[in-house]
């Protein structure tokens, strides 16, 4: 049964301990053994799942208890893990860190409990020896509901250092399932929002993932780790498998919505400039009756033939501002689509692309606003309510979102704002005009599947 799929959660005491290297390396190493591996990431991050997908050949999927609610974590996991031999879930930040001021909500620990999964703790062992036992003991004993099944030691200096660490942890009663040396033979470059996405460096990323897999296979006890994964109990509670078809068609359309048998073409921006998206969004659009076509605004000079609606997610348009600006035919095509009232949903990078200009470079000019890079990082979860009726949601709809950018849009909201946000300060943000909904807020449509159904219906009727 899918509820019994073997699974591991890879956690750490803090960010920077090596979770991504270990989790991605484990995915690659298990896949190299012939296992079908389901990759998952705790939290809203878009970049790590791209590396997970390279390692496994399957879509990287997020498990976010804040954006989607704790009740959807297990169903979304089961959806992603269906038909797999094993699942690896990479945690976020430190194991007990979650949404600020919300207790355990959205933490790796909470997700591990919601999945009934054993945890492997990745510890940065540099500059310590016997103290590692006290550190691990604290994480193991903090919450009895979290089952830490073993430790992988990272940044180990030498055989002698490893022996001291193993001796200390033996006295603490926690098995060591791997030890990785300090020098890692791979390059995973970062910039202002984290790792450089796979789409921007695919050849080098393939090499990096292969190196991670080799490092983990050489330094970890894969047989014991697989054995630990198989101790996972059935997923707790009454978790039914999430499916986009049931989610989008499980109730009749709202009053006034027209149903047709035709499949409207929904163009979804992709390529190196627009890499941020959740796998479930395309699945929901497809289940709602759309013909989803991915295009690359850096290369394609026209929207896909017959485009009835446009989705532009997040990414790094600021890195490609000159190239996006140079593609004037596509910018004009996007502006014309918006002008005739077709549904357009733009998040973060999509918002910037719709502005008049970005860092002085002409963009689509759909919105009477300008965008620029900023020194300030805007980061955090947000509680939001739809201020204006839009192609995504009626006014009053409550959703949770996430902001993550180093840019500023001026003005920050249009005459009809997209969202009212409660924290960290009360404000309105984003733009709703004709069929356009543009905002900095990243949302996960699985939390409110009516978003995809409403968008596709508007594509049919606009």
HUGIFEN-V205406 format. One record per backbone hydrogen bond with DSSP energy under -0.5 kcal/mol. CO is the residue of the C=O (numbers start at 1). NH is the residue of the N-H. Records with the same first field share a line. If there is no record, write none. Layout:
CO: NH  NH
//
This chain:
1: 4
2: 5
3: 235
6: 87
7: 118
8: 10  89
9: 11  120
10: 91
11: 122
12: 95
14: 17
18: 22
19: 23
20: 24
21: 25
22: 26
23: 27
24: 28
25: 29
26: 30
27: 31
28: 32
29: 33
30: 33  35
31: 34
35: 37
36: 85  86
37: 39
38: 88
39: 61
40: 90
41: 63
46: 50
47: 50  51
48: 51  52
49: 53
50: 54
51: 55
52: 56
53: 57
61: 41
63: 43  65
64: 68
69: 72  73
70: 73  74
72: 76
73: 77
74: 78
75: 79  242
76: 80
77: 81
78: 82
79: 82
81: 84
85: 6
86: 38
87: 8
88: 40  90
89: 10
90: 42
94: 97
95: 109
97: 108
99: 102
102: 105
104: 107
105: 99
107: 111
108: 112
109: 113
110: 114
111: 115
112: 116  117
116: 233
118: 9
119: 121  149  150
120: 11  122
121: 123  152
122: 13
123: 125  154
125: 128
129: 132
130: 133  134
131: 135
132: 136
133: 137
134: 138
135: 139
136: 140
137: 141
138: 142
139: 143
143: 146
145: 147
146: 148
147: 119  149
150: 121
151: 153  177  178
152: 123
153: 180
154: 125
156: 182
158: 162
159: 163
160: 164
161: 165
162: 166
163: 167
164: 168
165: 169
166: 170
167: 171
168: 172
169: 173  174
170: 173
173: 175
175: 151  177
177: 221
178: 153
180: 156
181: 155
182: 184
183: 185
184: 186
186: 188
189: 196
191: 194
194: 191
197: 200  201
198: 201
201: 205
202: 206
203: 207
204: 208
205: 209
206: 210
207: 211
208: 212
209: 213
210: 214
211: 215
212: 216
213: 217
214: 218
215: 219
216: 220
219: 179
220: 222
221: 225
222: 226
223: 227
224: 228
225: 229
226: 230
228: 231
229: 7  232
238: 240
243: 247
244: 248
245: 249
246: 250
254: 257
262: 264
264: 266  291
265: 267  308  309
266: 293
267: 311
268: 295
270: 297
271: 274
273: 316
275: 277
276: 314
278: 281  282
279: 283
280: 284
281: 285
282: 286
283: 287
284: 288
285: 290
286: 289
290: 292
291: 266
293: 268
295: 270  297
296: 299  300
304: 307
306: 265
308: 343
309: 267
310: 345
311: 269  313
312: 347
313: 350
314: 276
316: 319  320
318: 321
320: 324
321: 325
322: 326
323: 327
324: 327
326: 328
327: 331
328: 332
329: 333
330: 334
331: 335
332: 336
333: 337
334: 338
335: 339
336: 340
337: 342
338: 341
343: 310
344: 346  437
345: 312
346: 439
347: 349  350
348: 352
349: 353
350: 354
351: 355
352: 355
353: 364
354: 366  367
355: 365
356: 363
357: 371
358: 361
361: 358
367: 369
369: 356  357
370: 410
371: 359
372: 408
376: 378
377: 379
378: 405
380: 403
382: 384  401
383: 422
384: 399
385: 420
386: 396
393: 390
394: 397
397: 386
399: 384
400: 444
401: 382
402: 442
403: 380
405: 378
406: 374
408: 372
410: 370
412: 430
415: 417
416: 432
418: 387  388
419: 421  429
420: 385
421: 427
427: 421
429: 418  419
430: 414
431: 438
433: 436
435: 344
436: 433
437: 346
438: 431
439: 348
442: 402
443: 445
444: 447
445: 448
446: 449
448: 451
449: 453
450: 454
451: 455
452: 456
453: 457
454: 458
455: 459
456: 460
457: 461
458: 462
//
